[in-house]
């Protein structure tokens, strides 16, 4: 008779209760220290960033993967979840912007040749590293090697893109166009519904059913995004903070940023000179990384293997990281700053960004096997 060997019961590998209490206490102490040093507002912003990271990693929700599944598998569920989340944010953000225009501002930017090209290139690059702006931060925080390698180059690219931004915008762009008020909200909601309808039409049967974790992500992310707008006075963004970190390093090393219209602007000069702990985007970026790391560790430890990749794959990750940062700055944002927050606060450029980046994603998906990042089918 052939013997069968039963599998041993799984041994828990996650941290113990004392470790969890200690880490949570440490995070709380860090937030409190920031609030005491920089002010309560900045402590709250770090908490919001931690919330974003915990939600994105905890619900395993993002922006790159759902687009990939829509293109390859005709699974529309993730894209639908994104659109619903934006609709909730817009429903609150539009009235807030209308009634508190002096204190709050939207993620508004002009449409131009460079913006469209930058969005297309960003869409391709984000599929190569399987992470947009927030996705790269979350992946790096959760222990994913590709995200960790891409992140510093993303930051360098963001700094460089900002340095050259005026040159790119001078190639030609329209004035900033933004929807506002009740009519603007109605147009935005109709537009989101139209995209959702198209996704359902093109999607496979059953992809309209959103799993429970998507609904959790929708509600938490929408709530945090609205809170961010109220506390920060501006919508959730990612890219500016990454470039700012590099700008600070350049200045600390004796570099001169006066040759850049962007970095020599008074507001940006002030941010470079000020503490990074008082920059809105930096704090939420730190929170994204920390929240994702905390959630991954809480589950089972920081381990997200990517397998053995050829040298050309790692070269592609580095190059894609640089391109992600540069193109997102030229395109006035990533999936968060342009798509999510742009459309959510009425910017016309957010819609154009979405179309261009989605088209770029189609290209990036087909580049991954060529670059050695996955087996060819």
C-alpha positions as CSV (number, residue, x, y, z in Angstrom):
1,X,0.0,0.0,0.0
2,X,1.4,3.4,-0.9
3,X,1.9,5.7,2.0
4,X,0.7,9.2,2.0
5,X,2.3,11.9,4.0
6,X,0.0,14.5,5.4
7,X,1.0,18.1,5.3
8,X,2.2,19.6,8.6
9,X,-0.1,22.2,10.0
10,X,1.0,25.7,9.1
11,X,3.2,27.4,11.7
12,X,2.2,31.0,12.3
13,X,5.0,33.2,11.1
14,X,3.5,36.6,12.0
15,X,4.7,38.7,14.9
16,X,3.6,38.0,18.4
17,X,1.2,40.1,20.4
18,X,3.9,41.9,22.4
19,X,5.7,42.8,19.2
20,X,2.5,44.1,17.7
21,X,1.7,46.2,20.8
22,X,5.3,47.6,20.8
23,X,5.3,48.5,17.1
24,X,1.8,50.2,17.2
25,X,2.9,52.1,20.3
26,X,6.0,53.2,18.5
27,X,4.0,54.4,15.5
28,X,1.7,56.3,17.8
29,X,4.7,57.9,19.6
30,X,6.1,59.0,16.3
31,X,2.9,60.6,15.2
32,X,2.5,62.3,18.6
33,X,6.2,63.6,18.4
34,X,5.5,65.0,15.0
35,X,2.4,66.8,16.2
36,X,4.3,68.3,19.1
37,X,7.3,69.4,17.0
38,X,5.6,70.5,13.8
39,X,2.0,71.0,14.9
40,X,-1.2,68.9,15.2
41,X,-2.1,69.4,11.5
42,X,1.1,67.6,10.4
43,X,0.6,64.8,12.8
44,X,-2.9,64.3,11.4
45,X,-1.5,64.3,7.8
46,X,1.0,61.5,8.7
47,X,-1.9,59.5,10.2
48,X,-3.8,60.0,7.0
49,X,-0.8,58.8,5.0
50,X,-0.5,55.8,7.3
51,X,-4.2,55.1,6.6
52,X,-3.7,55.2,2.9
53,X,-0.8,52.7,3.2
54,X,-2.7,50.4,5.5
55,X,-5.8,50.5,3.2
56,X,-4.0,49.9,-0.1
57,X,-1.9,47.0,1.3
58,X,-4.6,45.7,3.6
59,X,-7.3,45.5,1.0
60,X,-4.8,44.6,-1.7
61,X,-6.1,47.4,-3.8
62,X,-4.3,49.6,-6.3
63,X,-4.5,51.3,-9.7
64,X,-2.0,49.4,-11.9
65,X,-3.2,45.8,-11.4
66,X,-6.9,46.6,-12.1
67,X,-6.0,48.3,-15.4
68,X,-3.8,45.3,-16.3
69,X,-6.7,42.9,-15.5
70,X,-9.1,44.9,-17.6
71,X,-6.8,44.8,-20.6
72,X,-5.7,41.2,-20.3
73,X,-8.6,39.5,-18.7
74,X,-11.5,41.9,-19.4
75,X,-12.1,42.0,-15.6
76,X,-13.7,45.4,-15.0
77,X,-14.2,45.0,-11.2
78,X,-11.0,46.9,-10.1
79,X,-11.6,49.7,-12.6
80,X,-15.2,50.0,-11.5
81,X,-14.1,50.3,-7.9
82,X,-11.7,53.1,-8.8
83,X,-14.5,55.0,-10.6
84,X,-16.9,54.6,-7.7
85,X,-14.3,55.8,-5.3
86,X,-13.6,58.9,-7.4
87,X,-17.4,59.6,-7.7
88,X,-17.7,59.5,-3.9
89,X,-14.8,61.9,-3.5
90,X,-16.1,64.2,-6.2
91,X,-19.6,64.3,-4.6
92,X,-18.1,65.8,-1.4
93,X,-15.1,67.7,-2.9
94,X,-17.1,69.8,-5.4
95,X,-19.3,71.4,-2.7
96,X,-16.3,71.9,-0.4
97,X,-14.4,73.7,-3.2
98,X,-17.4,75.8,-4.0
99,X,-18.0,76.9,-0.5
100,X,-14.4,77.2,0.7
101,X,-12.5,78.3,-2.4
102,X,-10.2,80.5,-0.4
103,X,-9.0,77.7,1.8
104,X,-9.1,74.7,-0.5
105,X,-7.7,74.1,-4.0
106,X,-8.3,71.3,-6.5
107,X,-5.7,69.2,-8.4
108,X,-6.0,71.4,-11.5
109,X,-3.4,71.5,-14.3
110,X,-3.3,72.4,-18.0
111,X,-3.7,70.0,-20.9
112,X,-0.7,70.1,-23.3
113,X,1.4,68.1,-25.7
114,X,3.9,67.2,-23.0
115,X,1.2,66.4,-20.5
116,X,-0.4,63.9,-22.9
117,X,2.9,62.3,-23.9
118,X,4.0,62.1,-20.2
119,X,0.8,60.4,-19.2
120,X,1.2,57.8,-22.0
121,X,4.8,57.1,-21.1
122,X,3.9,56.9,-17.4
123,X,1.1,54.3,-18.2
124,X,3.7,52.1,-19.9
125,X,6.3,52.5,-17.2
126,X,3.9,51.7,-14.4
127,X,3.0,48.4,-15.9
128,X,6.7,47.5,-16.3
129,X,7.3,47.9,-12.5
130,X,3.7,47.0,-11.6
131,X,3.2,50.1,-9.6
132,X,2.1,53.7,-10.1
133,X,3.1,56.5,-7.7
134,X,1.2,55.2,-4.7
135,X,1.8,51.6,-5.9
136,X,5.6,52.0,-5.9
137,X,5.5,53.4,-2.4
138,X,3.3,50.6,-1.1
139,X,5.3,47.9,-2.9
140,X,8.5,49.3,-1.5
141,X,7.0,49.5,2.0
142,X,5.7,45.9,1.9
143,X,9.0,44.5,1.0
144,X,8.7,44.0,-2.8
145,X,12.2,44.2,-4.3
146,X,11.1,45.7,-7.6
147,X,9.3,48.5,-5.8
148,X,12.2,49.1,-3.5
149,X,14.6,49.4,-6.4
150,X,12.3,51.6,-8.5
151,X,11.5,54.0,-5.7
152,X,14.8,56.0,-5.4
153,X,14.9,56.3,-9.2
154,X,11.3,57.5,-9.3
155,X,12.3,60.2,-6.9
156,X,15.3,61.2,-9.0
157,X,13.1,61.3,-12.1
158,X,10.5,63.4,-10.3
159,X,13.1,66.0,-9.4
160,X,14.5,66.1,-13.0
161,X,11.0,66.3,-14.5
162,X,10.2,69.3,-12.3
163,X,13.6,70.9,-13.1
164,X,12.7,70.8,-16.8
165,X,8.9,71.3,-16.4
166,X,8.7,74.9,-17.9
167,X,10.6,73.8,-21.0
168,X,8.0,71.1,-21.6
169,X,5.0,73.2,-20.9
170,X,6.3,75.8,-23.3
171,X,5.8,73.3,-26.1
172,X,2.2,74.2,-26.0
173,X,-0.7,73.8,-23.6
174,X,-4.2,75.1,-23.0
175,X,-5.3,77.2,-20.1
176,X,-6.3,75.3,-17.0
177,X,-9.9,74.0,-17.4
178,X,-11.8,72.9,-14.4
179,X,-15.4,71.9,-13.8
180,X,-17.0,73.4,-10.7
181,X,-20.3,73.7,-8.8
182,X,-23.4,71.5,-9.2
183,X,-23.2,71.5,-13.0
184,X,-19.6,70.5,-12.9
185,X,-20.3,67.7,-10.4
186,X,-23.1,66.4,-12.6
187,X,-20.9,66.3,-15.7
188,X,-18.2,64.5,-13.7
189,X,-20.6,61.9,-12.4
190,X,-22.1,61.3,-15.8
191,X,-18.5,61.0,-17.3
192,X,-17.6,58.4,-14.6
193,X,-20.8,56.5,-15.2
194,X,-20.1,56.5,-19.0
195,X,-16.6,55.0,-18.4
196,X,-18.1,52.5,-16.0
197,X,-20.7,51.5,-18.6
198,X,-18.0,51.1,-21.3
199,X,-16.0,49.0,-18.9
200,X,-19.0,46.8,-18.2
201,X,-19.7,46.5,-21.9
202,X,-16.2,45.4,-22.7
203,X,-15.7,43.4,-19.5
204,X,-16.4,39.7,-19.1
205,X,-19.6,38.4,-17.6
206,X,-19.7,38.7,-13.8
207,X,-17.0,41.4,-13.5
208,X,-19.5,43.9,-12.3
209,X,-19.6,42.1,-9.0
210,X,-17.1,43.8,-6.7
211,X,-15.6,41.6,-3.9
212,X,-16.1,42.8,-0.3
213,X,-12.4,44.0,0.0
214,X,-13.0,46.4,-2.9
215,X,-16.0,48.0,-1.1
216,X,-13.8,48.3,2.0
217,X,-11.1,50.0,-0.1
218,X,-13.6,52.3,-1.8
219,X,-15.1,53.6,1.5
220,X,-11.8,53.9,3.4
221,X,-9.8,55.6,0.6
222,X,-12.7,58.0,-0.3
223,X,-13.0,58.9,3.4
224,X,-9.3,59.5,3.7
225,X,-9.1,61.5,0.5
226,X,-11.8,63.8,1.6
227,X,-10.2,64.2,5.0
228,X,-6.9,65.0,3.3
229,X,-8.5,67.7,1.3
230,X,-9.9,69.3,4.4
231,X,-6.8,69.0,6.5
232,X,-4.2,69.8,3.9
233,X,-6.2,72.3,1.9
234,X,-5.3,70.3,-1.3
235,X,-6.1,66.9,-2.8
236,X,-4.1,63.8,-2.2
237,X,-0.9,63.7,-4.3
238,X,2.3,61.7,-4.4
239,X,4.9,62.9,-7.0
240,X,5.9,66.3,-5.6
241,X,7.2,64.9,-2.3
242,X,9.5,62.4,-4.0
243,X,11.1,65.1,-6.1
244,X,11.4,67.4,-3.1
245,X,13.5,64.8,-1.3
246,X,16.1,64.8,-4.1
247,X,16.0,68.6,-4.3
248,X,16.9,68.8,-0.6
249,X,19.8,66.3,-1.1
250,X,21.1,68.3,-4.1
251,X,21.0,71.6,-2.1
252,X,22.6,69.9,0.9
253,X,25.4,68.7,-1.3
254,X,26.1,72.2,-2.5
255,X,24.0,72.1,-5.7
256,X,22.4,75.2,-7.3
257,X,18.8,75.0,-8.4
258,X,18.5,78.6,-9.7
259,X,18.7,77.3,-13.3
260,X,15.2,75.7,-12.8
261,X,12.1,77.9,-13.0
262,X,10.2,75.3,-11.0
263,X,12.7,74.8,-8.2
264,X,13.7,78.5,-8.0
265,X,10.0,79.6,-7.6
266,X,9.5,81.2,-4.1
267,X,7.1,78.6,-2.9
268,X,9.3,75.6,-3.9
269,X,12.4,77.4,-2.6
270,X,10.7,77.7,0.7
271,X,9.8,74.0,0.7
272,X,13.3,73.0,-0.1
273,X,14.6,75.1,2.8
274,X,12.0,74.0,5.3
275,X,11.8,70.8,7.2
276,X,10.5,67.8,5.2
277,X,8.2,67.2,8.2
278,X,6.2,70.2,7.2
279,X,5.6,69.2,3.6
280,X,2.1,67.8,3.0
281,X,3.0,65.4,0.2
282,X,6.1,64.1,1.9
283,X,4.2,63.3,5.1
284,X,1.5,61.3,3.2
285,X,4.3,59.6,1.2
286,X,6.1,58.6,4.4
287,X,2.8,57.4,5.7
288,X,2.1,55.3,2.6
289,X,5.4,53.5,3.0
290,X,5.0,53.1,6.7
291,X,1.4,52.0,6.6
292,X,2.2,49.3,3.9
293,X,5.2,48.1,5.9
294,X,3.1,47.9,9.0
295,X,0.3,45.9,7.3
296,X,2.7,43.5,5.6
297,X,4.6,42.9,8.8
298,X,1.4,42.5,10.8
299,X,0.3,39.8,8.5
300,X,3.4,37.7,8.2
301,X,6.6,39.8,7.9
302,X,8.1,41.8,5.1
303,X,8.5,39.2,2.4
304,X,7.3,39.6,-1.1
305,X,9.5,37.5,-3.4
306,X,9.7,38.4,-7.1
307,X,11.7,35.3,-8.2
308,X,14.9,35.3,-10.1
309,X,15.0,37.9,-12.8
310,X,17.6,38.4,-15.5
311,X,19.9,41.4,-15.4
312,X,18.0,43.2,-18.2
313,X,14.9,43.0,-16.0
314,X,16.6,44.9,-13.2
315,X,18.0,47.4,-15.7
316,X,14.4,47.9,-17.0
317,X,13.1,48.5,-13.5
318,X,15.7,51.2,-12.8
319,X,15.0,52.9,-16.2
320,X,11.3,52.6,-15.6
321,X,11.6,54.1,-12.2
322,X,13.4,57.2,-13.7
323,X,10.7,57.4,-16.4
324,X,7.9,57.1,-13.9
325,X,9.2,60.1,-11.9
326,X,10.0,62.2,-14.9
327,X,6.9,61.6,-16.9
328,X,4.5,62.0,-13.9
329,X,6.0,65.4,-13.2
330,X,5.6,66.4,-16.8
331,X,2.1,65.0,-16.9
332,X,1.1,66.9,-13.7
333,X,0.6,63.8,-11.6
334,X,0.3,60.1,-11.4
335,X,-2.8,57.9,-10.9
336,X,-3.4,59.7,-7.7
337,X,-2.6,63.3,-8.4
338,X,-3.9,63.4,-11.9
339,X,-6.5,60.6,-12.3
340,X,-8.0,60.2,-8.8
341,X,-7.6,63.7,-7.4
342,X,-7.7,65.5,-10.8
343,X,-11.1,64.1,-11.8
344,X,-12.3,64.1,-8.3
345,X,-11.8,67.9,-8.0
346,X,-13.0,68.7,-11.6
347,X,-9.8,69.0,-13.6
348,X,-10.2,68.4,-17.3
349,X,-6.6,67.3,-17.5
350,X,-7.5,64.3,-15.3
351,X,-9.7,62.9,-18.0
352,X,-7.1,63.3,-20.7
353,X,-4.5,61.9,-18.4
354,X,-6.6,58.8,-17.9
355,X,-7.1,58.1,-21.6
356,X,-3.4,58.6,-22.4
357,X,-2.1,56.6,-19.4
358,X,-4.5,53.7,-20.1
359,X,-3.3,53.5,-23.7
360,X,0.3,53.5,-22.4
361,X,-0.6,50.7,-20.1
362,X,-1.5,48.5,-23.0
363,X,2.0,49.1,-24.4
364,X,3.7,48.5,-21.0
365,X,2.0,45.2,-20.5
366,X,3.4,43.9,-23.7
367,X,6.8,45.1,-22.9
368,X,7.1,43.1,-19.7
369,X,7.8,39.7,-21.3
370,X,10.4,41.3,-23.6
371,X,12.2,42.8,-20.7
372,X,12.3,39.5,-18.8
373,X,9.9,40.6,-16.1
374,X,7.5,37.6,-16.7
375,X,7.3,34.5,-18.8
376,X,6.0,35.0,-22.3
377,X,2.7,33.5,-23.1
